[in-house]
Amino acid sequence: MSSDLLTSLLLAVALLACSLGLMVWHLRAWRGAQTEQLDPAELKYRRNQFRRRLQTSAMLGLIAVLLPIGVLVMWPWPYVGVIVWGVVLLLVVWVCLLAGADVLATSQHYGRVKNRVVLEEARIQAEIYRARANGKPDPKKEPAGEEQDDSP
């Protein structure tokens, strides 16, 4: 067995183990998300995230399988080897595109979540301001049942 084949087999086994581990992890995360009481937008985000990540992990497994095949067929059948390595290259590009899409989708999703939190905080601050303007005591500064002494 040549050292190139042995190296590709070792890399393939490691990559395949990582791929399978990631797929199990994504499946568990998706099942956990399904059991939570999530609003429809959050559930849709999680479903799409699961699909992207599972597809990426499965492609890593396919790349792992193709690595030693590419080494084996390169010398006896160079044209077949070029096709195999071309497929590997396309899969790597697709994995990178899916990873970029995942980064973008996550950034947009949590940007929207942050905006909702900021808007809710502003609404609560406005409510506190209105309550103070109407003469109601600030619940943070004055414990219930105690009166302020306004004398000098």
Summary of the structure (lengths in Angstrom):
residues: 152
radius of gyration: 28.0
end to end distance: 94.6
largest distance: 99.4
contacts: 359
relative contact order: 0.08
helix: 82%
strand: 0%
